[in-house]
Amino acid sequence: MRRFDPRSTTPFVNKSVSEATRRAYGRALREFFQSAGMKHPSEVVPNDVVVWRDRLRSQKKSASTVAFKLSVVRSFFEYLKAAGAVPLNPASTKLVSPPELPSEPAGRALSAREVRYLLSGPDREKAEGARDYALMLVMLRLSLRVSEVCYLRASSVKWSHGRWTLRCKVKGGREEVWPLPKEVKEAIDHYLRLDRGRREIVHSGGDQAPLFQPHTNYRTLDFDRALSTRMVQKIVKRWADYSRIGDLSPHDLRRTAITRALETGLTYRQVQMMSKHRDPKTVMRYDHGRENLDQKAVNFLGYDEE
């Protein structure tokens, strides 16, 4: 019987522009084929996927984690099927049902007061503090993912059709454009002015230079690079601890932006355009206010005479 060659997943995994996504996809595929006894993809049957799914649940993996891993395997087999390498997709939802995801909102969304506390932490008169402020403001106002923030270049900020915009590659590899609010543009400009001298010394200027760069990197002393997702996590945690608002992740800033937009009355369609989700239903998982019984439509219906 033919065996699975881990190198065969490389073209599929490398379709993603995000390094973090590529790692996660590669890890999920390795775990599945190890569970399936390193069978060749053409030998895999739906029961192999079912056994792996149930094993993950027995290991107390969350429903969202199991659903994500299944989606990676399902997408990989769909990729192989399109190339004619396998006759069917053994991980299809018609053959292997994913776990039911919880209906309640996941993660944390900050209140307006907590956002103000968080943004008041960095010293904006210093380049590093101005960077941290601009970085968090971009995520809070534009709802960018952490990988998208790390990908930004100086050239991402463009003047187009009479206004400043931000262009960035998003999940899936496509390029999207956001209007750049005035306060966000000013925060970025202020940071770049303070950081100009350092960038000249380390030769990290120019349009293609990363927008947000490390100011300390004792391990490699390499400063002409973008912040890693791990660095951004540390920055957000640092100012969350400083502001005493509790545990906070970069994705919580994205949740905050989406939740805040919904609370102000914007439609799911408008919020989808901001968050760049492909499916409008995905926005509902970020709607932390939808369980508010006081705001349910039934409270405002009536049939009294006009």
Summary of the structure (lengths in Angstrom):
residues: 306
radius of gyration: 22.5
end to end distance: 77.0
largest distance: 77.0
contacts: 842
relative contact order: 0.10
helix: 53%
strand: 7%
